[in-house]
Amino acid sequence: MAEKTIMLVCSAGMSTSLLVTKMQKAAEKKGIEAKIFATAAGDADNALASNDVDVLLLGPQVRFMLSQFQQKLEGKDIPVEVIDMRAYGMMDGDTVLAQAEKLMD
């Protein structure tokens, strides 16, 4: 599988940094080549413009922005979904990576 780019969006880009690290470890363990990064909601447009994103995951704290991102990404073939709240709270990189993989299939 070619490298996949997974973008996480949260309110400030800080809380998801730990989750990114855990997802990268989970990807390495599974032999998946993935570029995983987090950005603040306010900088998401710039991040989308400068990265070839395969999937976008929203932190539970910005779930209210889901329809906004769905509209922005309409016709771009980039799935967008809110990260499972429990997996996010537990910083469960394996589960969130699996959620991203499912969306990319």
C-alpha positions as a LaTeX table, in Angstrom:
\begin{tabular}{lrrr}
\hline
Residue & $x$ (\AA) & $y$ (\AA) & $z$ (\AA) \\
\hline
Met1 & 0.00 & 0.00 & 0.00 \\
Ala2 & 1.34 & 3.44 & $-0.91$ \\
Glu3 & 1.82 & 5.98 & 1.82 \\
Lys4 & $-1.46$ & 7.37 & 3.10 \\
Thr5 & $-1.91$ & 10.82 & 4.60 \\
Ile6 & $-4.18$ & 11.08 & 7.62 \\
Met7 & $-5.07$ & 14.55 & 8.86 \\
Leu8 & $-6.47$ & 15.10 & 12.35 \\
Val9 & $-8.23$ & 18.35 & 13.19 \\
Cys10 & $-8.86$ & 19.59 & 16.71 \\
Ser11 & $-9.55$ & 22.95 & 18.28 \\
Ala12 & $-5.91$ & 23.93 & 18.85 \\
Gly13 & $-3.91$ & 21.08 & 17.32 \\
Met14 & $-2.36$ & 20.29 & 20.69 \\
Ser15 & $-4.52$ & 17.54 & 22.17 \\
Thr16 & $-4.21$ & 15.41 & 19.07 \\
Ser17 & $-0.39$ & 15.50 & 19.05 \\
Leu18 & $-0.20$ & 12.58 & 21.49 \\
Leu19 & $-2.79$ & 10.70 & 19.44 \\
Val20 & $-0.69$ & 11.26 & 16.28 \\
Thr21 & 2.33 & 9.69 & 18.01 \\
Lys22 & 0.27 & 6.68 & 19.11 \\
Met23 & $-1.23$ & 6.28 & 15.64 \\
Gln24 & 2.23 & 6.39 & 14.05 \\
Lys25 & 3.41 & 3.64 & 16.40 \\
Ala26 & 0.32 & 1.58 & 15.55 \\
Ala27 & 0.97 & 2.08 & 11.81 \\
Glu28 & 4.62 & 1.01 & 12.17 \\
Lys29 & 3.54 & $-2.08$ & 14.08 \\
Lys30 & 1.16 & $-3.00$ & 11.24 \\
Gly31 & 3.68 & $-2.16$ & 8.52 \\
Ile32 & 1.53 & 0.67 & 7.17 \\
Glu33 & 3.24 & 3.64 & 5.55 \\
Ala34 & 1.35 & 6.68 & 6.76 \\
Lys35 & 1.93 & 10.37 & 7.18 \\
Ile36 & $-0.20$ & 11.35 & 10.16 \\
Phe37 & $-0.41$ & 14.93 & 11.35 \\
Ala38 & $-2.62$ & 17.19 & 13.46 \\
Thr39 & $-3.68$ & 20.74 & 12.81 \\
Ala40 & $-5.85$ & 23.33 & 14.49 \\
Ala41 & $-9.31$ & 23.84 & 13.01 \\
Gly42 & $-8.39$ & 27.42 & 12.15 \\
Asp43 & $-5.47$ & 26.23 & 10.00 \\
Ala44 & $-7.22$ & 23.24 & 8.40 \\
Asp45 & $-7.78$ & 24.96 & 5.04 \\
Asn46 & $-4.06$ & 25.70 & 4.70 \\
Ala47 & $-3.17$ & 22.13 & 5.70 \\
Leu48 & $-5.62$ & 20.73 & 3.11 \\
Ala49 & $-4.18$ & 23.02 & 0.42 \\
Ser50 & $-0.59$ & 22.01 & 1.11 \\
Asn51 & $-1.04$ & 18.25 & 1.70 \\
Asp52 & $-2.45$ & 15.43 & $-0.41$ \\
Val53 & $-4.82$ & 14.15 & 2.28 \\
Asp54 & $-6.43$ & 10.68 & 2.03 \\
Val55 & $-8.67$ & 10.95 & 5.09 \\
Leu56 & $-9.62$ & 13.69 & 7.55 \\
Leu57 & $-10.60$ & 12.93 & 11.14 \\
Leu58 & $-12.11$ & 15.52 & 13.46 \\
Gly59 & $-11.50$ & 15.51 & 17.19 \\
Pro60 & $-14.69$ & 15.14 & 19.23 \\
Gln61 & $-14.34$ & 18.73 & 20.48 \\
Val62 & $-14.83$ & 20.05 & 16.91 \\
Arg63 & $-17.55$ & 17.58 & 15.88 \\
Phe64 & $-19.84$ & 20.57 & 15.23 \\
Met65 & $-17.66$ & 21.33 & 12.17 \\
Leu66 & $-18.39$ & 17.98 & 10.48 \\
Ser67 & $-20.94$ & 19.30 & 7.95 \\
Gln68 & $-18.70$ & 22.28 & 7.20 \\
Phe69 & $-15.80$ & 19.93 & 6.31 \\
Gln70 & $-18.10$ & 17.59 & 4.37 \\
Gln71 & $-19.17$ & 20.57 & 2.22 \\
Lys72 & $-15.55$ & 21.73 & 1.72 \\
Leu73 & $-14.46$ & 18.26 & 0.65 \\
Glu74 & $-17.46$ & 17.50 & $-1.54$ \\
Gly75 & $-16.29$ & 15.97 & $-4.81$ \\
Lys76 & $-12.70$ & 15.62 & $-3.57$ \\
Asp77 & $-12.92$ & 11.96 & $-2.55$ \\
Ile78 & $-11.56$ & 12.67 & 0.95 \\
Pro79 & $-13.64$ & 10.92 & 3.60 \\
Val80 & $-14.24$ & 12.89 & 6.78 \\
Glu81 & $-15.53$ & 11.60 & 10.10 \\
Val82 & $-15.45$ & 12.44 & 13.81 \\
Ile83 & $-12.97$ & 10.38 & 15.83 \\
Asp84 & $-14.69$ & 7.91 & 18.14 \\
Met85 & $-14.98$ & 9.78 & 21.46 \\
Arg86 & $-13.97$ & 6.83 & 23.60 \\
Ala87 & $-10.92$ & 6.03 & 21.45 \\
Tyr88 & $-9.96$ & 9.71 & 21.52 \\
Gly89 & $-10.33$ & 9.95 & 25.29 \\
Met90 & $-8.20$ & 6.84 & 25.77 \\
Met91 & $-5.69$ & 8.10 & 23.16 \\
Asp92 & $-6.11$ & 4.70 & 21.48 \\
Gly93 & $-3.92$ & 5.01 & 18.39 \\
Asp94 & $-4.75$ & 1.50 & 17.17 \\
Thr95 & $-8.52$ & 2.12 & 17.15 \\
Val96 & $-8.28$ & 5.56 & 15.53 \\
Leu97 & $-5.88$ & 4.21 & 12.88 \\
Ala98 & $-8.36$ & 1.39 & 12.18 \\
Gln99 & $-11.14$ & 3.98 & 11.83 \\
Ala100 & $-9.01$ & 5.90 & 9.27 \\
Glu101 & $-8.16$ & 2.69 & 7.39 \\
Lys102 & $-11.83$ & 1.74 & 7.16 \\
Leu103 & $-12.66$ & 5.13 & 5.68 \\
Met104 & $-9.90$ & 4.81 & 3.07 \\
Asp105 & $-11.04$ & 1.35 & 1.88 \\
\hline
\end{tabular}
